[in-house]
Amino acid sequence: MLGAEQGVQPRDHGVDKGAELVLSWARVIYRYRALRRLKSCSWLPASVFVTVLQPVEDGGLIVGRNAGSTASPGR
C-alpha cells in the first residue's frame, strides 16, 4: 500500500503583499484521487506530483505534499 499523500487547496488568497493564505488538507492514498476530494476545485488535472505549487485557470493554487511514510511509488 502506498503511504498517505495529501492535496491542498487555498480557500482564500489575495495578491496584496502580506495577504493571508488559508489552506485545507485532504488526506488520500493515491495522488490521482487527491483532487477529487477538494470539492471546490473547478479544474482537475490527472495527477499532481509532490512538492509542486501549480497555479490553475481560476486563479487558485494546487499544492502537492508527500507523507513522511511514503518511501517510493509502489511501496
C-alpha positions as CSV (number, residue, x, y, z in Angstrom):
1,M,0.0,0.0,0.0
2,L,1.2,3.5,-0.8
3,G,1.8,5.9,2.0
4,A,-0.7,8.6,2.5
5,E,-0.4,11.7,0.3
6,Q,-2.2,14.9,0.7
7,G,-3.6,17.6,-1.5
8,V,-4.3,21.2,-0.6
9,Q,-6.4,24.0,-2.0
10,P,-6.2,27.7,-0.9
11,R,-9.6,28.8,0.3
12,D,-8.8,32.5,0.2
13,H,-5.8,34.3,-1.2
14,G,-5.0,37.8,-2.3
15,V,-2.4,39.4,-4.5
16,D,-1.6,42.1,-1.9
17,K,1.7,41.8,-0.1
18,G,1.1,40.3,3.3
19,A,-2.2,38.8,2.3
20,E,-3.2,35.7,4.4
21,L,-3.3,32.3,2.7
22,V,-5.7,29.8,4.3
23,L,-5.2,26.1,3.3
24,S,-7.2,22.9,3.9
25,W,-5.8,19.4,3.6
26,A,-7.5,16.3,2.2
27,R,-5.7,13.0,3.2
28,V,-5.7,10.5,0.3
29,I,-3.8,7.3,-0.6
30,Y,-3.3,7.9,-4.3
31,R,-2.4,11.3,-5.8
32,Y,-4.8,11.0,-8.7
33,R,-7.7,10.8,-6.2
34,A,-6.5,13.7,-4.2
35,L,-8.0,16.5,-6.2
36,R,-11.4,14.8,-6.4
37,R,-11.7,15.3,-2.6
38,L,-11.2,19.0,-2.9
39,K,-14.8,19.7,-3.8
40,S,-14.5,23.4,-4.8
41,C,-11.7,22.8,-7.4
42,S,-13.1,23.8,-10.8
43,W,-10.1,22.3,-12.7
44,L,-8.9,18.7,-12.1
45,P,-5.6,17.5,-13.6
46,A,-4.9,13.8,-13.9
47,S,-2.4,13.9,-11.1
48,V,-0.2,16.3,-9.1
49,F,3.3,15.4,-8.1
50,V,4.6,16.2,-4.6
51,T,6.5,19.3,-3.8
52,V,4.7,21.3,-6.5
53,L,2.9,24.6,-6.4
54,Q,0.8,24.9,-9.5
55,P,-1.5,27.8,-10.5
56,V,-4.8,26.9,-12.0
57,E,-7.1,28.6,-14.5
58,D,-9.5,30.2,-12.0
59,G,-6.6,31.9,-10.1
60,G,-6.2,29.2,-7.4
61,L,-3.2,27.2,-6.4
62,I,-2.7,23.4,-6.1
63,V,0.0,22.1,-3.8
64,G,1.2,18.5,-3.6
65,R,2.9,17.2,-0.4
66,N,4.2,13.6,0.2
67,A,3.6,12.0,3.5
68,G,6.6,11.1,5.7
69,S,5.7,7.4,5.5
70,T,5.9,7.3,1.7
71,A,9.2,5.8,0.6
72,S,8.6,5.4,-3.2
73,P,5.8,4.6,-5.6
74,G,4.5,1.0,-5.3
75,R,5.5,0.6,-1.7
